Amino acid sequence: MESILKALALIADPYVLAVIAFSAAFGLFVGAMPGLTATMATALLVPITFFMPPVPALAAIVTASAMAIFAGDIPGALLRIPGTPASAAYTDEAYAMTRKGKAELALGAGVVFSAIGGIFGTIVLVAAAPLLAEVAIRFSSFEYFWLVCLGLTCAVFIAQSAPVKGMIALFLGLFVATIGLENPAGLPRFTFGTTDLMGGIEMIPAMVGMFAIAEVLRAMARTQAHLPPPQPVTGSIFRGQWGLLRRYPKQALRGSAIGTAIGALPGAGADIASWITYATSKRFSKEPEKFGTGHVEGIVESGAANNAAVSGAWIPALVFGIPGDSITAIVIGVLYLKNVIPGPLVFEKSPDIVTALFVIFFLANLIMIPFGWAAIKTFKHILRIPREMLMPIVLMFCIVGAFAITNSPFAVGVMLVFGLLGFLMEENGFPVAPVILGIVLGPMLEQSFVTSMIKSDGSFLAFFARPIAGALGAATILVWVAMAWRGFRRFRMGGAPAVSG
């Protein structure tokens, strides 16, 4: 109790509260700008934290990252441009709701269930950090291989209406992930002698291109008569949210739990949690046929998972000094600079700071609702801009965001190429989300597979030898068999061909 009172006293300092308010606004702005990620928001704050005591420094990073993860939903719902990779999984769903005049419900679900997921993740962080970290630390390359395989299976769930096209899109993403020097052998692959390709294809420009630039091209290719603008956001974003919570409590809880667990796995993070929970939501939904047409259920579950994963990623970072994602990798450096050494002894040596950190997490997720409401009220006015004026502005922001990734025109070229590719794919019925999923998980798949084969001296049985790996492997294979059996039954019963659905 004494440490809690001391922590509350530290946070009640007007300077700390001002830092939290500024960081919240900053995180919302960065997260809502296509191409500017939550990691970038954190990295931009690091130089400022050099001049801060430990508590406000941690408050700035925690608040900005939590806000940025949520803010990626805003351009996703309004313009079909995910502000952050964590929002990409359900961008099409949210945008479809906006096209149907339900932007308020989509955006409200994003902010409310992000806050719920964040609070759930924080409760787990406070109550079970050592236990979950102990489980996460046991993950080796074998467990990661099966986890990635399970994540890649999401591509088929996402594209159940056209599974073969979904698989083609997934393999295209996996191919893109092989480009460059970032492979176990360290050899240049598919670079064609181009220096810029040796670093591989950056995921952010590719994602912005396939979602945003494709939308710009689509607007150019069709007239206003064929492409009516989305309905404006006119009502309250909180109307109907209590009904969603009563209707989908299981989904909110499941998304929060899965997001926290995945966030606690080193290197996973909110991006993977979002894809897996959206696919899980569709798999266990009573109305799977509605997914992709503007159905809020997937947003409820994935939105909760996003911010739950942010909290979960701090579990291995705080207890073992192992980053759960790119944000906590930056945080560990900040902690060392502040002479707060992450590890099992941090709870004994710096109890006030750790307790203050927990309180900051709760506060950041609580203020997400009013700050998120203000951000949505601000950004919604972009829908009033005529489409022929809006799309050039979108294009400008996309170019700036892509250039900011590497400070190189090459990233802009990558974005434009993937934009054209995304446009052509969607015009021919190929989903673009599996491509992004393949780019995200491809390097981890190859690295974990090659490392595991070296460890096992080429034995595939080793992938099932460890208890957690065996359980994940069995679960993954069962999912594959179930999917194949269901496709075979549909074919035998005279359903739609597998190529088209």
N, C-alpha and C positions, 0 to 999 in steps of 0.2 A: 504493500500500500504506500509505503514511504517513497519508493521509486516512482510510482504512478503520480504522486503529488508533485515530486520534483520535475517529472517530465511535463506535466501540465503547466507548471510554472515557467519552464523553459519555452514552451510553445506559446504561452499567453503574452510573451514579450511582443510589443507592437512591431518591432523590427522583423521578427519571425513571421508574424501575420501578414505584414506587407510583402515579404518575400513570397509567401504562399500565394497571395492574390496576384502578384506580378507573374509568377511562374505559371499559374493557371491560365491567365490570358495569353501568355507566350506559347504555352503548349497547345492551346486550342488553335491559335493562328497557324503554327507550324504544321500541326496535324491535318488541318483543313487544306493546306496547300499541296497539290499533287506533286509527288517527288520528294517532298520534305518529310522525313520519317520521324518517329519518336526517338530513334537513336540519334538522329541529327539534332533534334531539340535538346537532348541530353548533352551531346558533345559541345553544342554552342554555349551551354551554361557552365561548362567546366572552368573556363578561364575566369568567370565571375566568382565561382565558388572558392578560388584561391584566396580571396580576400574576406571570406566569411568564416565564422566559427563552425564547428561540426554540425550543430542542429539546423541552422538555417541553410547550410549547404545541402544537407540531405533533404530538407524540406523542399528546396528548389527542384532537385532532381526527381524526387518521388511525385510531386504535384505535376510537373511538366510532362513526365512520361505517361502518367495515368490519363491526363487530359488529351494528350496527343493521340493515344491509342483510340479513344472514343471519337475524337474530332475527325478521324479518317472516314467515319460514317456519313458526315454531312455532305461533302461533294459526291460521295458514292450514291446517296439517295437522290440528290438534286440534279446531278449532271452525269451520273454513271462513271464517275472518276474516283476510284478509291484513293483517299488521301494518304493512307498508310497500307502496307502489305497485309496487315491483319484484317482490314476491311474488305479485301478483294474477294473473299469466299462468298459473301452474300451481297455484293454490289448489284448484281443483276436482279436479285430478289427485291432489294430496297428500291431500285430505280423503277422496276415494274409496278411497285405499289404507288410510286409518285405519278406514273403515267395513268394510273387508275384513279387519281385524286385522293390517295391515302398517304401523302407525304408526311402529314402530321403524325399518323400512327407509326410509320416506319421510323421517323426521327425520334419520336417519344420513346419507342421501344429501345432504340439504340442507347439513349442516355439513361433511362431508368434501369434497364437490365445490365448495362455496363457498371452502374453504381452498385447494383446488387451483387454482381459477380466479384467486383473489387472488394466489397465488404466481406463476402464469403471467403475469398482468398486471404484476406488479412486475418480473419478469425483462425483459419488453418495455420497461417504463418505464426501467429501468437501461440496457438495451443499445441501444435504438433510439428514445429520446425525440425527439432532433432530427429524425430522418427522418420518423417518423409525424406529428409536429407540423407539419412542412413540408407534408405531404399534406393534413392537416386544415385548415390555414390557407387552402388553395386552394379550399375549399368556399364557393361563393356561394349565392345564393337559388335558382339553377337546380338545383344539385346537391341542395340540401335539399328542393326540391319532389319530386324523384324518390325521394329516400330516404324521405320521408314516405309517398309513394304505395306504395312497397314495404312499408313498415311497416303501412299500412292493409290491404294485401292479406292480412296475417296473420289478419285477422278471418275471411276465408273459409277459410283453413287450419284455424283453431281450430274452425270450425263446419262442417266438411266433410259431416257427416251431414245438415245442413239448411242448405245454402248461401244460399238465398233468405232464410230467417229470420235468418241471420247478417248478410246485407247490410242487412236492415231494421234490425236492432239497431245496426249500424255507423252508418247514416245518422241514427238517433236520437241517437247520441252526437255526431256531427258537428253536428247541429242544436243540441244543448245547448251546444256549444262556441261557437256564434255569438251567444249571449245576452250582452248587456252592451255596454260601451264599448270593450272590448279588441279593436278591429278596425282595419284600416288607415285607414278613414275617420274613426274616432273618433266615430261616431254611435251613439246608443243603439238597440239592436235587441232586440225582443221583451222589453222591460222593463215594458211596460204601465203606465208611470208610477211604477213601484216603485223607490225609491232603492236598496234592497238588491240588486236585480237588475242595477244598473248596473256593479257589479264583476264580473259574470258568476257562473257556478256553480263553486264550489270543487270541485276534483277529489276531495280527500280525503273530505269528507262524502258525496259521491255514491258513491264507492267503498265506504266503510264501510256505507252504507245498502244498496247493491245486494247486498253479500255478507253482512254481519252481520245487519242488521235483517230482511232477507228470510229468513235462517235462523231468527231468533226467531219471525217470523210463521208460518213453516212448522212449527215446534215447537208453536205454539199451535193451529194448525189441525188437527193430527193427534194422535192418541192415542199413548201409549207403545207400544201393541200394533202400531201401524202404523209407528212411527218408533223403532226400537231404538237405544239409545245406541251410540256407537262403542266398539270394543274397547279396553280399557286398554292403556297402554304397559307391558309387563311384561318384555320381553327387553332385550338389549343393543342399543344403536343402531348399534354398529360391526359386529355380526354380518352377514355377507353383503356388506360394503362392498368387500372385496378382490375378491369375485366380480363385483361391478358394474364395478369398474375394469377387470378383464380382459375383461368382456363389452362394455363401452361405451367403450373408449379413444378411438375416433374422435370420439364424441359429446362427451366431456369436452374433447378438444383443440379441436374445432370451436367449442364453446360458449365456451371461454376465448379463442380467437382472435377470434371475432366480437364478443364482449363487450368485449375490449380495443380493437378497432378502432372500435366504436361509441362507447365511452367517450371516445376521443380526439377525436371530432367535437364541437366546441363546441355546447353546448345539448342534446346527445342524452341521455347518462346511462344509468344502470342500468335505468330503467323501460322505455325503448324496446329496450334490449339484451335484456331478459327476454322481451318479446313476440316479437321477431324470432327469437330462438334457439329458443323453444318451437315456433313455427310451422315453422322450418327442421327441427327434430328430427322433427316429425310428417311433413313433406314427404318426407324422405329415409329414414324408418324402414322397416324390413322388416315391421313390424307396426303400420301406421297405424290399423288398426281398433281397436286396444286403447287408444288415447289417449282420455282422458275417462272410462275405466272403472277407473282405478287402476293406471296403467302408469308405472314409475319412469324410463323412458328420457328423457322430457321434463324431469323434475326434475333429472336428471343434467346435461343440457345447459344448461338455463336457470339452474340453481343455480351452475354454473361461470361463466356469463356475468355474473351479477349482480355478483359481487365482482371479476371481471376488469375490468368497466367502471369500478368505483371507482378502481382503479389507473390505468386508461387515461385517465380524466378529468384526472389530474394532468399528463399530457403537455403539452397546450397551455397549461395554467395555469402550469406551471413554466418552460417554455421561451419562451413568448410573452406570458404574463400574460393569456391569454384563458381564461375559465372553461370547463371541459368540462361542468360541471353546476352545480346550485345550491349544492352543498357546496363545490366549489372556488371558486365566486364569493365565498363567505364566507372561504375560506382566503386568497385573494389580499389581502383587507383585513387579515387577521391578519399576513400576511407584511410588508406595508407598515408596519404598526404596529411590527413588530420590526426595521425597517430592513433587511429582506431583500427586495430589489427583484426580482420575477420577470422573467425575460427571458433572452436568450442569454448575458448576462454573469454570470448568477447562479452558473454553474458555476466561474467564475474568481474572483469576489469572495467567495463563501461556500461553498467546496468542502466544508468540514467539516459544515456544516448540511445541505447537499444529500445528502451521503453518509449522514449520520445519518438523514435522512428515508427513504432507500432501506432502511436496516437496520430502521427502525421498521415499514415496510410488511411486510417478511419476518416480523418478530417478531409483529406483529398477526395475520397470517394463520395463523401456527403456533399461537399460543395460542388461536385461535378454536376449535380442536378440544376442548381440555379445558374451556374456559369455556363453549363451546356444549353440551358434555355436561352440565355442571352446571346450565345454564339449562333444558335439556330435562327433566332429572331433577326440577327444581323445578316447572316448569309442567305436567308430565304429571299431577300430582295433581288438576288441575281436572276430569279425566274421571271422577273418583270422586264428584264432587258430583252429586246427583240433578238431572236435567234441569229439573225444575220450579223448582229453586233456582238452577241455573246460568244459565238464560236471562235472568232479571231482572238478574243481576250483569253479564252480557255487555251488556245494554241500558244499564246505568248507565255502564260504561266507554265505550261508544260515544257516549253523550251528552256525557260529559266530553271525549272526544277531539275530537268535532265542535265543541264550544263553544270548545275551546282554539285552533282554527284562526283564528277571527276575533274571539273574545270577544263573539260576538253570538248571540242565540237563533235568528237566521235560518239559521245553518249547521245547527243542530239540526233545524229544519223541513225544510231541503233533504235532510238525511240520512233523515228519516222518509218523505218523499215518494218518494225514490229506493228506499227499502226496500220500500215498497208496490209500486212499479213493478217492481222486481226480482222480487218474489214472484209478481206476476201474469204476468210474462214467462216465468218458469221453469215455472209451472203450465201454460202453453200451449206449451211447447217452444221458446221463444226463448232463446238464450244471452245471458248478461249481460256476458260478457267483452268482446265487440265494442263495447258501449256505452262502457265505460271507455276502451277504446283510442281511440275517436272523440273523447272528451273530451280525452284527453292530446295527441293529434296534430292535432286540428282547428285550433287557433290557428296552429300552425307551418305547416300546409298552406296556410291562407289568406294568411298573411303572406308566405310564400315565393312563392306564385303571383302575388299582386298586385305585389310588388316586382319580380319577374322580368318581368311584362308591362310595367311602367313602364320598366324598363331597355331592353327590346327594342322599345319603341314599338308594342306589340301584336302582335309577330311570334311565332308558335308555333315557328318553325324555330329560334329562339334557344335553345330548351330542349335542342336536340341539338348546338349549335354548339361547346360546350366539350367537351374529351375525356372528362373524368370524368362530366359531365352526360350526354353522349351514351351512354356505356357503361351508366350507371345507368338511363337512359331505355329503352335497348334491352332490358336485362335485365328491367325491370318490364313492358314490353309483351309480351315473350316469355312471362313468367309468366302474364299475363292471357290471352294466346292459348291457352296450354297448358291452363289451367283451363277456358276456354270450350270447347275441343275435347274435353276429357275429359267435361265435362258433356253435350255434344252426343252423344258416343258412348254414354254411359250411357243417354241418352234413346232413341237409335236401337236399342240392344240390349234395350230393354224393362226397364231398371233402374227403381229407385224414382224417382218424380217429383222434379223439382228442388226443389219447395217443401218437401218433407218428407225428402229425402235421396236 
